[in-house]
């Protein structure tokens, strides 16, 4: 008896825990989890996005301006860099600031629990509302808290707008309409994708009228909401017109989406893929629950109808935005889950609503909903979707990608995927009402499994990015130059741009960036540098320090190296010591011709090792070396052993130049994944 009394007392105490305390506990636990997960991400790897936000945060902390590479860069929404800027104001060493910025993420993203709980309370009991908010904080995409990405701030901003939309539908007063539009505008300054709120605000009252069967005249009540939305569209249009800029310029880096040609068939195809993926993302069961509620909408309480109208409108518009964006990016074939995962908590709330209503399952409607939810993931073209491209943007496919790699069979992966989804659909139809809490438990377990796979993959990606800096400290440049120094970075295109970006990220002194042949592919502010005949870099501002790779070495003493980059102390104006032209990017292989230049050259000798590959060639190659049109040396390079040459350097106007011509031999085979190209020889100088 005493034991039972204690158990009842404990149960009563648990029930008496205030909802605000439970929600606060959920947020604190989530913050701790996010912090621990973020510590495992050792370097930025979603590049160049993380570099852009960190550079803007550094600039905002020191100057109050949003600069990237010391150039105004207003094409990115400013709120997220401003939010993490205190990390760069408090810590001089960028690695410490990087950790602090992730701590800010871990504090900001869990705030989503508050609007999620308040939204859930419109349609759920306190206990279920807390459970829905908690489940919303373990969706796999919370791992973005370990990256410097706008998702950290947009997740709570989206939840706030969703709450205000429901409140505006319940009672569409002028004040609530203005609050909704204002929150949407704030979200726009976090991510331009917030534009999707406007069609959702227009669509939601129409859906509510449909769910209630109240007639078109009932839309009059929502005139304040429509008026506020119209103002939100017209005012920016007038401002942009007055500035002589198109509306699409409001999208910043993504302004191209307003000028793309969209094929209806392509958009619909990608829309189907995105709907299927978000269904898989939440584990099928919540998606089926939402469909059941929609099919039962006219029989549900008014508040549930209101929530459904808002949830369906938001989900439809944000999934459609992601699908249209994916259809426009023909060079990046992947589902952009990153642009729509914000709607996942709405589906999780729908699951709890369905459970609290007692699992209503009218036969035909329940079978239809379960069948659609179970079979939708089968439309995903796994054969080409399951690649490394899913890692940063399509987290729900990461476990299936790993399984596909293990099985080496997209067919078997599809069989297992379809089987798992069908099993989830059967649970929706068959689980007894007394075991209804099994459904959110299974969904939660599934979300944690996907989160675990994603976290492991992201650790690997971040470590690979960090490894490009070698074994040096990540802020090795800042430790070798004075605090007010600016180091000119020379990008030749030879080394992977990730080395350049990681170096920039961790070193305040790194910048500006100059390029010789092609810009780095990050679409960031970069200036062109030309090499004069005497090795002088034309277009490079006077500076005391320079950073370059082995293809273009600066004249001056070396101060250290990180990865494939070397730091030099320069004498103005900046000059090159050597320049090699003719190597393929990231390789020692040349094409048919290669030129070696040494500037400020008084003569001497150059040691060079030439090589080939017996797996690619069976006959030797002939390498002819000339200087100023005169033969210097001719050598035969066999496939199976390198040839070492020592060549004389003869100056002309202070520059020594050697031209290498390789007479290619027939290839035995072309390695898989290698673009067809003429292979000369491998070159190692020095």
C-alpha positions as CSV (number, residue, x, y, z in Angstrom):
1,X,0.0,0.0,0.0
2,X,2.8,2.4,0.9
3,X,4.5,1.7,-2.4
4,X,1.4,2.4,-4.4
5,X,0.8,5.6,-2.4
6,X,4.3,6.8,-3.2
7,X,3.8,5.9,-6.9
8,X,0.5,7.9,-7.0
9,X,2.3,10.8,-5.3
10,X,5.1,10.7,-7.8
11,X,2.6,10.6,-10.7
12,X,0.7,13.5,-9.2
13,X,3.9,15.5,-8.8
14,X,4.8,14.8,-12.4
15,X,1.4,16.0,-13.5
16,X,1.7,19.2,-11.4
17,X,4.9,20.2,-13.2
18,X,4.0,23.6,-14.8
19,X,3.9,23.5,-18.6
20,X,6.4,26.5,-18.8
21,X,8.9,24.5,-16.7
22,X,8.5,21.5,-18.9
23,X,9.0,23.5,-22.0
24,X,12.0,25.3,-20.5
25,X,13.4,21.9,-19.5
26,X,13.0,20.7,-23.1
27,X,14.7,23.8,-24.4
28,X,17.6,23.5,-22.0
29,X,18.1,19.8,-22.8
30,X,18.0,20.6,-26.5
31,X,20.6,23.4,-26.0
32,X,22.9,21.0,-24.2
33,X,22.4,18.4,-26.9
34,X,23.1,20.9,-29.7
35,X,26.2,22.1,-28.0
36,X,27.6,18.6,-27.6
37,X,26.8,17.7,-31.2
38,X,28.3,21.0,-32.4
39,X,31.5,20.3,-30.7
40,X,32.0,17.3,-33.0
41,X,31.9,19.5,-36.0
42,X,35.6,20.6,-36.1
43,X,35.5,22.9,-39.1
44,X,33.1,24.6,-41.6
45,X,32.3,22.3,-44.5
46,X,29.1,23.8,-46.1
47,X,31.1,26.2,-48.2
48,X,31.0,28.9,-49.2
49,X,27.9,29.6,-47.1
50,X,29.6,29.3,-43.7
51,X,32.5,31.4,-44.9
52,X,30.2,34.2,-46.0
53,X,28.3,34.3,-42.7
54,X,31.5,34.2,-40.6
55,X,33.1,36.9,-42.7
56,X,30.0,39.1,-42.3
57,X,29.9,38.4,-38.6
58,X,33.6,39.3,-38.2
59,X,33.1,42.5,-40.2
60,X,29.9,43.5,-38.3
61,X,31.7,42.9,-34.9
62,X,34.6,45.2,-35.9
63,X,33.1,47.8,-38.2
64,X,29.3,47.6,-37.9
65,X,29.2,46.8,-41.7
66,X,28.4,43.5,-43.5
67,X,31.6,43.0,-45.5
68,X,33.1,39.9,-47.1
69,X,36.8,40.1,-48.0
70,X,36.6,43.8,-47.0
71,X,34.0,44.5,-49.7
72,X,30.4,45.5,-49.0
73,X,28.3,42.3,-49.4
74,X,24.7,43.3,-48.9
75,X,23.3,40.4,-51.0
76,X,22.8,38.2,-48.0
77,X,20.1,38.7,-45.3
78,X,21.9,40.4,-42.4
79,X,20.2,39.1,-39.2
80,X,22.0,35.8,-38.7
81,X,25.6,37.3,-39.1
82,X,24.5,40.0,-36.7
83,X,23.3,37.4,-34.2
84,X,26.6,35.5,-34.1
85,X,28.8,38.6,-34.4
86,X,29.3,38.8,-30.5
87,X,31.3,35.7,-30.8
88,X,33.8,37.5,-33.0
89,X,33.7,40.6,-30.8
90,X,34.5,38.6,-27.6
91,X,37.3,36.4,-29.0
92,X,40.3,37.4,-30.9
93,X,41.3,33.9,-32.0
94,X,38.9,32.7,-34.7
95,X,38.9,29.1,-33.5
96,X,37.5,30.3,-30.1
97,X,35.0,32.6,-31.9
98,X,33.9,29.7,-34.0
99,X,33.1,27.6,-30.9
100,X,31.3,30.6,-29.4
101,X,29.2,31.1,-32.5
102,X,28.1,27.5,-32.3
103,X,27.2,28.1,-28.7
104,X,25.0,31.0,-29.8
105,X,23.4,28.6,-32.3
106,X,22.8,26.1,-29.5
107,X,21.0,28.8,-27.5
108,X,19.0,30.2,-30.4
109,X,17.7,27.1,-32.1
110,X,16.0,25.6,-29.0
111,X,13.9,28.7,-28.6
112,X,11.8,27.1,-31.3
113,X,10.3,25.1,-28.4
114,X,8.3,28.2,-27.2
115,X,6.3,29.0,-30.3
116,X,5.9,25.3,-31.0
117,X,4.4,24.7,-27.6
118,X,2.1,27.8,-27.9
119,X,1.0,26.6,-31.3
120,X,0.4,23.1,-30.1
121,X,-1.6,24.3,-27.2
122,X,-4.2,25.7,-29.6
123,X,-5.1,22.1,-30.4
124,X,-3.6,19.9,-27.8
125,X,-3.6,19.2,-24.1
126,X,-0.6,20.6,-22.1
127,X,1.2,17.2,-21.9
128,X,0.8,16.5,-25.6
129,X,1.8,20.0,-26.5
130,X,5.0,19.6,-24.6
131,X,5.6,16.3,-26.2
132,X,5.0,17.8,-29.7
133,X,7.4,20.6,-29.0
134,X,10.1,18.2,-27.7
135,X,9.7,16.0,-30.8
136,X,10.0,19.0,-33.0
137,X,13.5,19.7,-31.5
138,X,15.0,16.3,-32.5
139,X,14.3,16.5,-36.3
140,X,17.6,15.7,-38.0
141,X,18.1,19.2,-39.3
142,X,18.8,20.6,-35.8
143,X,22.4,19.5,-36.6
144,X,22.7,22.8,-38.4
145,X,23.3,24.2,-35.0
146,X,26.9,22.8,-35.5
147,X,27.3,24.9,-38.6
148,X,27.2,28.7,-39.3
149,X,24.0,28.6,-41.3
150,X,20.9,30.7,-41.3
151,X,18.8,27.7,-40.5
152,X,19.6,28.2,-36.8
153,X,17.7,31.5,-36.7
154,X,15.1,30.7,-39.3
155,X,13.8,27.6,-37.5
156,X,12.4,29.6,-34.5
157,X,11.4,32.5,-36.9
158,X,9.3,30.0,-38.9
159,X,7.6,28.7,-35.8
160,X,6.8,32.2,-34.7
161,X,5.2,33.0,-38.0
162,X,3.2,29.7,-38.0
163,X,1.9,30.6,-34.5
164,X,0.9,34.1,-35.6
165,X,-0.8,32.7,-38.8
166,X,-3.0,30.4,-36.6
167,X,-3.8,33.3,-34.3
168,X,-4.6,35.5,-37.3
169,X,-6.9,32.9,-38.7
170,X,-8.7,32.4,-35.4
171,X,-9.3,36.1,-35.0
172,X,-8.1,38.2,-38.0
173,X,-7.8,41.6,-36.3
174,X,-5.7,44.5,-37.7
175,X,-3.2,44.1,-34.9
176,X,-2.8,40.4,-35.4
177,X,-2.5,40.9,-39.2
178,X,0.2,43.5,-38.7
179,X,2.1,41.3,-36.3
180,X,2.0,38.4,-38.8
181,X,3.4,40.5,-41.6
182,X,6.0,42.1,-39.3
183,X,7.2,38.6,-38.2
184,X,7.3,37.5,-41.8
185,X,9.4,40.6,-42.7
186,X,11.9,39.8,-39.9
187,X,12.1,36.2,-41.1
188,X,12.9,37.6,-44.6
189,X,16.0,39.3,-43.2
190,X,17.1,35.9,-42.0
191,X,16.4,34.0,-45.2
192,X,15.0,35.3,-48.5
193,X,13.0,32.1,-48.6
194,X,10.6,33.7,-46.1
195,X,8.9,35.1,-49.3
196,X,7.0,31.8,-49.2
197,X,5.0,33.1,-46.2
198,X,3.1,35.5,-48.4
199,X,1.3,32.9,-50.6
200,X,0.8,30.8,-47.5
201,X,-1.0,33.7,-45.8
202,X,-3.2,34.1,-48.9
203,X,-3.9,30.4,-49.2
204,X,-4.7,29.6,-45.5
205,X,-8.1,31.5,-45.3
206,X,-9.2,29.8,-48.5
207,X,-8.4,26.4,-47.0
208,X,-10.1,27.2,-43.8
209,X,-13.3,28.2,-45.7
210,X,-13.0,24.8,-47.5
211,X,-12.5,22.9,-44.3
212,X,-15.4,24.5,-42.6
213,X,-17.7,24.6,-45.7
214,X,-18.7,28.1,-44.7
215,X,-18.9,29.7,-48.1
216,X,-16.9,32.3,-49.9
217,X,-18.5,35.2,-48.1
218,X,-16.8,34.3,-44.9
219,X,-13.6,35.5,-46.4
220,X,-14.7,39.0,-45.7
221,X,-13.5,38.5,-42.1
222,X,-9.9,38.1,-43.5
223,X,-9.8,41.4,-45.3
224,X,-7.3,42.8,-42.7
225,X,-5.1,39.9,-43.3
226,X,-5.2,40.3,-47.1
227,X,-4.8,44.0,-46.9
228,X,-1.6,43.6,-44.8
229,X,-0.3,41.0,-47.2
230,X,-1.0,43.4,-50.2
231,X,0.9,46.2,-48.4
232,X,3.8,43.8,-47.8
233,X,4.0,43.2,-51.5
234,X,3.3,46.7,-52.8
235,X,5.6,48.7,-50.5
236,X,8.8,46.8,-51.4
237,X,7.9,47.0,-55.1
238,X,7.5,50.8,-54.9
239,X,10.8,51.1,-53.1
240,X,12.6,48.9,-55.6
241,X,11.1,50.9,-58.5
242,X,12.2,54.2,-56.9
243,X,15.7,52.7,-56.6
244,X,15.7,51.6,-60.2
245,X,16.1,47.9,-59.2
246,X,14.1,44.9,-60.1
247,X,12.1,43.1,-57.4
248,X,14.3,40.1,-57.8
249,X,17.2,42.0,-56.4
250,X,15.6,41.6,-53.0
251,X,16.6,37.9,-53.1
252,X,20.3,38.9,-53.0
253,X,22.5,35.9,-54.0
254,X,19.4,34.1,-55.2
255,X,18.1,36.9,-57.4
256,X,18.6,34.6,-60.4
257,X,15.5,32.6,-59.4
258,X,13.4,35.5,-60.6
259,X,14.8,35.4,-64.1
260,X,14.8,31.6,-64.6
261,X,12.6,29.8,-67.1
262,X,10.5,27.3,-65.2
263,X,9.1,24.3,-67.0
264,X,5.7,23.3,-65.6
265,X,6.5,19.6,-66.0
266,X,9.9,20.0,-64.3
267,X,8.5,21.9,-61.4
268,X,5.7,19.3,-60.9
269,X,8.2,16.5,-61.1
270,X,10.4,18.1,-58.4
271,X,7.3,18.9,-56.4
272,X,6.5,15.2,-56.3
273,X,10.1,14.4,-55.2
274,X,10.0,17.0,-52.5
275,X,6.6,15.9,-51.1
276,X,7.9,12.3,-51.1
277,X,11.1,13.3,-49.3
278,X,9.4,15.4,-46.5
279,X,7.1,12.4,-46.0
280,X,10.2,10.2,-45.6
281,X,11.9,12.8,-43.4
282,X,9.2,12.6,-40.7
283,X,8.9,8.9,-40.9
284,X,5.7,8.5,-43.0
285,X,3.3,8.2,-39.9
286,X,3.0,12.0,-39.3
287,X,2.4,12.6,-43.0
288,X,-0.4,10.0,-43.0
289,X,-1.9,11.5,-39.8
290,X,-2.0,14.9,-41.5
291,X,-3.7,13.4,-44.6
292,X,-6.3,11.7,-42.4
293,X,-7.1,15.0,-40.6
294,X,-7.4,16.8,-43.9
295,X,-9.8,14.2,-45.2
296,X,-11.8,14.5,-41.9
297,X,-11.5,18.3,-41.8
298,X,-15.2,19.2,-41.8
299,X,-15.8,16.9,-38.9
300,X,-13.1,18.3,-36.6
301,X,-13.3,21.1,-34.0
302,X,-12.8,24.7,-35.3
303,X,-9.4,25.1,-33.7
304,X,-8.2,22.0,-35.3
305,X,-9.5,23.2,-38.7
306,X,-7.7,26.4,-38.2
307,X,-4.4,24.7,-37.4
308,X,-4.8,22.4,-40.4
309,X,-5.4,25.3,-42.7
310,X,-2.3,27.1,-41.6
311,X,-0.2,23.9,-41.6
312,X,-1.2,22.8,-45.0
313,X,-0.8,26.3,-46.5
314,X,2.7,26.6,-45.0
315,X,3.8,23.1,-46.0
316,X,2.4,23.5,-49.5
317,X,4.1,26.9,-50.2
318,X,7.5,26.0,-48.7
319,X,7.7,22.6,-50.4
320,X,6.7,24.3,-53.7
321,X,9.4,27.0,-53.2
322,X,12.0,24.3,-52.6
323,X,10.8,22.3,-55.7
324,X,10.8,25.3,-58.0
325,X,14.3,26.2,-56.8
326,X,15.5,22.6,-57.4
327,X,14.0,22.6,-60.9
328,X,15.9,25.9,-61.7
329,X,19.3,24.5,-60.6
330,X,19.8,22.0,-63.4
331,X,23.4,21.6,-62.4
332,X,22.5,20.4,-58.8
333,X,20.2,17.5,-58.9
334,X,18.9,16.9,-55.4
335,X,15.9,17.4,-53.1
336,X,16.4,20.7,-51.2
337,X,15.2,19.4,-47.8
338,X,17.1,22.2,-46.2
339,X,14.6,24.7,-47.6
340,X,11.5,22.9,-46.3
341,X,12.3,21.0,-43.1
342,X,10.8,23.8,-41.1
343,X,7.3,22.4,-41.8
344,X,8.2,19.0,-40.1
345,X,7.1,20.1,-36.6
346,X,3.7,21.0,-38.1
347,X,3.3,17.4,-39.2
348,X,4.4,16.1,-35.8
349,X,1.8,18.3,-34.2
350,X,-0.8,16.8,-36.6
351,X,0.3,13.3,-35.4
352,X,-0.4,14.3,-31.8
353,X,-3.8,15.9,-32.7
354,X,-4.8,12.7,-34.4
355,X,-3.7,10.6,-31.4
356,X,-5.5,12.9,-29.0
357,X,-8.7,12.6,-31.1
358,X,-8.6,8.9,-30.6
359,X,-7.1,7.7,-33.9
360,X,-10.2,8.3,-36.0
361,X,-9.8,5.9,-39.0
362,X,-12.8,5.9,-41.4
363,X,-12.0,2.9,-43.5
364,X,-11.7,4.4,-47.0
365,X,-10.2,7.7,-46.0
366,X,-7.7,6.1,-43.6
367,X,-6.6,3.5,-46.2
368,X,-6.2,6.2,-48.8
369,X,-4.1,8.4,-46.5
370,X,-1.9,5.5,-45.3
371,X,-1.4,4.2,-48.9
372,X,-0.4,7.6,-50.2
373,X,2.0,8.2,-47.3
374,X,3.5,4.7,-47.5
375,X,4.0,4.7,-51.3
376,X,5.2,8.3,-52.0
377,X,8.8,7.6,-51.1
378,X,8.9,4.9,-53.7
379,X,8.8,7.6,-56.4
380,X,12.2,8.9,-55.4
381,X,14.8,8.1,-58.1
382,X,17.3,6.5,-55.8
383,X,19.6,5.4,-58.6
384,X,20.9,9.0,-59.1
385,X,19.8,10.7,-55.9
386,X,21.8,8.6,-53.5
387,X,25.1,10.3,-53.9
388,X,27.4,12.5,-51.8
389,X,25.2,15.5,-52.8
390,X,22.6,14.5,-50.2
391,X,25.0,15.1,-47.3
392,X,24.4,18.9,-46.7
393,X,20.9,19.3,-48.0
394,X,18.9,16.0,-47.9
395,X,19.4,14.4,-44.5
396,X,16.5,11.9,-44.8
397,X,18.4,10.1,-47.6
398,X,21.7,9.8,-45.8
399,X,20.9,6.5,-44.1
400,X,19.6,5.1,-47.4
401,X,22.7,6.3,-49.2
402,X,24.9,4.6,-46.6
403,X,22.8,1.4,-47.0
404,X,23.1,1.7,-50.8
405,X,26.9,1.9,-50.5
406,X,26.9,-1.1,-48.2
407,X,24.7,-3.2,-50.4
408,X,26.0,-1.8,-53.7
409,X,22.5,-2.2,-55.1
410,X,20.0,0.6,-55.6
411,X,17.3,-2.0,-56.3
412,X,17.7,-3.7,-52.9
413,X,17.8,-0.3,-51.2
414,X,14.5,0.6,-52.9
415,X,13.0,-2.8,-51.8
416,X,14.0,-2.1,-48.2
417,X,12.8,1.5,-48.3
418,X,9.4,0.6,-49.7
419,X,9.1,-2.2,-47.2
420,X,9.8,0.0,-44.3
421,X,7.4,2.7,-45.5
422,X,4.6,0.1,-46.1
423,X,5.2,-1.2,-42.6
424,X,4.7,2.4,-41.3
425,X,1.5,2.7,-43.3
426,X,0.2,-0.5,-41.8
427,X,0.9,0.8,-38.3
428,X,-1.3,3.8,-39.1
429,X,-4.1,1.5,-40.0
430,X,-3.7,-1.3,-37.5
431,X,-2.2,-0.1,-34.2
432,X,-4.8,-0.5,-31.4
433,X,-6.0,2.7,-29.8
434,X,-4.7,1.6,-26.4
435,X,-1.2,1.5,-27.9
436,X,-1.5,4.9,-29.8
437,X,1.5,6.4,-27.9
438,X,3.6,3.8,-29.7
439,X,3.3,5.9,-32.9
440,X,5.1,9.1,-31.6
441,X,7.6,6.8,-29.9
442,X,8.5,5.1,-33.1
443,X,8.6,8.4,-35.0
444,X,11.0,9.8,-32.3
445,X,13.2,6.7,-32.6
446,X,13.3,7.1,-36.3
447,X,14.2,10.8,-36.1
448,X,17.1,10.0,-33.7
449,X,18.4,7.2,-36.1
450,X,18.5,9.7,-39.0
451,X,20.1,12.3,-36.8
452,X,22.7,9.8,-35.7
453,X,23.6,8.8,-39.3
454,X,23.7,12.5,-40.2
455,X,25.9,13.5,-37.3
456,X,28.4,10.8,-38.1
457,X,28.5,11.9,-41.8
458,X,28.9,15.5,-40.9
459,X,31.7,14.7,-38.5
460,X,33.5,13.0,-41.4
461,X,32.8,16.0,-43.7
462,X,34.1,18.5,-41.3
463,X,37.2,16.5,-40.5
464,X,38.0,16.2,-44.2
465,X,37.6,19.9,-44.6
466,X,39.9,20.6,-41.6
467,X,42.4,18.1,-43.0
468,X,43.0,20.4,-46.0
469,X,45.0,22.7,-43.6
470,X,47.4,19.9,-42.7
471,X,48.7,19.4,-39.2
472,X,49.1,23.1,-38.5
473,X,46.9,25.1,-36.1
474,X,43.9,26.4,-38.0
475,X,44.7,30.0,-37.2
476,X,48.4,29.6,-38.1
477,X,48.5,32.8,-40.2
478,X,47.2,35.0,-37.4
479,X,49.9,33.5,-35.2
480,X,52.7,34.5,-37.6
481,X,51.8,38.0,-38.6
482,X,51.0,41.2,-36.6
483,X,47.4,41.8,-35.6
484,X,46.9,44.6,-38.1
485,X,48.4,42.8,-41.1
486,X,46.5,41.9,-44.3
487,X,47.7,38.9,-46.2
488,X,47.1,38.8,-49.9
489,X,45.9,35.4,-51.0
490,X,46.8,34.4,-54.6
491,X,44.4,31.8,-56.0
492,X,45.9,29.9,-59.0
493,X,43.2,27.3,-59.4
494,X,45.7,24.5,-58.8
495,X,44.8,23.5,-55.2
496,X,41.2,22.9,-54.2
497,X,39.4,26.1,-53.2
498,X,38.5,24.4,-49.9
499,X,42.0,25.0,-48.7
500,X,41.6,28.7,-49.5
501,X,38.2,29.0,-47.8
502,X,39.2,27.1,-44.7
503,X,42.3,29.3,-44.4
504,X,40.2,32.4,-44.8
505,X,37.7,31.2,-42.3
506,X,40.1,30.7,-39.4
507,X,42.4,33.6,-40.0
508,X,41.4,37.3,-39.6
509,X,44.5,38.4,-41.5
510,X,43.7,36.4,-44.6
511,X,42.5,38.6,-47.4
512,X,42.1,40.2,-50.0
513,X,41.9,37.4,-52.6
514,X,43.4,37.6,-56.1
515,X,43.2,35.1,-59.0
516,X,45.5,34.5,-61.9
517,X,43.4,32.4,-64.3
518,X,39.9,31.7,-63.0
519,X,38.0,33.0,-59.9
520,X,37.5,30.6,-57.0
521,X,34.1,29.0,-57.5
522,X,32.5,30.6,-54.4
523,X,31.2,33.7,-56.2
524,X,32.9,36.0,-53.7
525,X,34.6,39.3,-54.2
526,X,37.9,38.6,-56.0
527,X,40.3,40.8,-58.0
528,X,42.3,39.7,-61.0
529,X,46.1,39.7,-60.8
530,X,48.3,39.7,-63.9
531,X,51.9,38.6,-64.0
532,X,54.3,41.0,-65.8
533,X,57.3,39.8,-67.7
534,X,59.5,40.5,-64.7
535,X,57.2,38.7,-62.3
536,X,55.5,41.7,-60.8
537,X,51.9,41.1,-59.9
538,X,49.9,43.8,-61.6
539,X,46.6,44.7,-59.8
540,X,47.8,43.5,-56.3
541,X,47.8,46.2,-53.7
542,X,51.0,46.8,-51.8
543,X,51.2,44.4,-48.8
544,X,53.8,42.9,-46.5
545,X,52.5,39.3,-46.6
546,X,51.4,36.9,-49.3
547,X,49.9,33.4,-49.4
548,X,50.2,31.1,-52.4
549,X,50.6,27.5,-53.5
550,X,53.6,25.8,-55.2
551,X,52.5,26.8,-58.7
552,X,53.0,30.5,-58.1
553,X,55.5,31.2,-55.3
554,X,56.1,34.7,-54.0
555,X,59.5,36.4,-53.8
556,X,60.4,36.7,-50.2
557,X,61.3,34.6,-47.1
558,X,58.8,31.8,-46.1
559,X,57.1,32.2,-42.7
560,X,55.2,28.9,-42.6
561,X,52.8,26.7,-44.4
562,X,49.3,25.2,-43.9
563,X,48.1,22.5,-46.2
564,X,49.2,23.3,-49.7
565,X,49.6,27.1,-49.0
566,X,52.8,28.9,-48.0
567,X,53.0,32.3,-46.2
568,X,55.7,34.8,-47.4
569,X,57.0,38.1,-46.2
570,X,57.0,40.4,-49.2
571,X,58.9,43.4,-50.4
572,X,56.6,45.9,-52.2
573,X,55.6,45.8,-54.9
574,X,54.6,42.1,-54.7
575,X,56.6,39.9,-57.1
576,X,56.5,36.2,-57.9
577,X,59.6,34.1,-57.6
578,X,58.4,31.2,-59.8
579,X,55.3,30.4,-61.9
580,X,54.4,27.1,-63.5
581,X,51.9,27.1,-66.2
582,X,50.5,23.8,-67.7
583,X,49.7,21.5,-64.7
584,X,46.2,20.2,-64.3
585,X,44.4,21.6,-61.2
586,X,45.3,19.6,-58.0
587,X,47.7,17.3,-59.9
588,X,51.3,16.9,-60.9
589,X,50.2,15.8,-64.4
590,X,50.8,18.2,-67.2
591,X,49.1,18.6,-70.6
592,X,51.2,18.4,-73.8
593,X,53.0,21.6,-72.9
594,X,54.3,23.2,-69.7
595,X,56.2,26.4,-69.0
596,X,58.5,27.0,-66.0
597,X,59.3,30.7,-65.1
598,X,61.8,31.9,-62.5
599,X,61.9,35.7,-62.1
600,X,64.8,37.8,-60.8
601,X,66.9,35.0,-62.1
602,X,70.7,35.3,-62.4
603,X,71.2,31.8,-63.7
604,X,71.8,28.4,-62.1
605,X,70.2,25.0,-62.4
606,X,66.8,23.5,-62.0
607,X,66.2,19.9,-60.8
608,X,63.0,18.3,-62.2
609,X,61.6,14.8,-61.9
610,X,59.5,13.5,-64.8
611,X,57.2,10.6,-64.4
612,X,54.5,8.5,-66.1
613,X,52.2,5.6,-65.1
614,X,52.5,2.0,-66.3
615,X,48.8,1.4,-65.7
616,X,48.0,4.1,-68.3
617,X,50.9,3.8,-70.7
618,X,53.1,1.0,-72.1
619,X,55.4,3.1,-74.3
620,X,57.9,5.8,-73.3
621,X,57.2,9.5,-73.9
622,X,59.6,12.0,-75.3
623,X,60.0,15.3,-73.4
624,X,61.7,18.1,-75.2
625,X,63.0,21.1,-73.1
626,X,63.7,24.4,-74.9
627,X,64.7,27.9,-73.7
628,X,64.1,30.9,-76.0
629,X,63.5,28.5,-78.8
630,X,66.7,26.6,-78.4
631,X,67.0,23.0,-77.5
632,X,68.2,22.4,-73.9
633,X,67.5,18.7,-73.4
634,X,65.5,15.8,-74.8
635,X,64.7,12.9,-72.6
636,X,62.7,9.6,-72.9
637,X,60.4,8.9,-69.9
638,X,59.5,5.2,-69.5
639,X,56.1,4.3,-68.0
640,X,57.6,2.4,-65.0
641,X,60.3,4.7,-63.5
642,X,60.8,8.4,-63.1
643,X,63.6,10.4,-64.8
644,X,65.5,13.1,-63.0
645,X,66.9,16.0,-65.0
646,X,69.1,18.9,-64.0
647,X,68.6,21.7,-66.4
648,X,70.6,25.0,-66.9
649,X,68.8,28.3,-66.3
650,X,69.8,31.1,-68.6
651,X,68.4,34.6,-67.8
652,X,66.9,36.9,-70.4
653,X,65.9,40.3,-69.1
654,X,66.1,38.9,-65.6
655,X,63.8,35.9,-66.2
656,X,64.7,32.3,-66.8
657,X,62.1,30.3,-68.7
658,X,62.0,26.7,-69.8
659,X,59.4,25.2,-72.1
660,X,58.6,21.5,-71.9
661,X,56.9,19.7,-74.8
662,X,55.6,16.2,-74.2
663,X,55.0,13.9,-77.1
664,X,52.1,11.8,-75.7
665,X,51.9,8.0,-75.9
666,X,48.6,6.2,-76.5
667,X,46.6,5.6,-73.4
668,X,46.0,2.0,-72.3
669,X,42.8,3.0,-70.5
670,X,41.0,6.0,-69.1
671,X,40.3,5.7,-65.3
672,X,36.6,5.8,-64.4
673,X,35.4,9.3,-63.6
674,X,38.4,10.9,-65.3
675,X,37.5,13.5,-68.0
676,X,39.2,12.7,-71.4
677,X,42.2,14.9,-71.7
678,X,45.8,14.7,-73.0
679,X,48.2,13.6,-70.3
680,X,51.8,14.7,-70.7
681,X,54.0,13.8,-67.8
682,X,54.1,14.3,-64.1
683,X,56.4,17.1,-62.9
684,X,58.1,17.6,-59.6
685,X,60.4,20.6,-59.3
686,X,63.2,21.1,-56.8
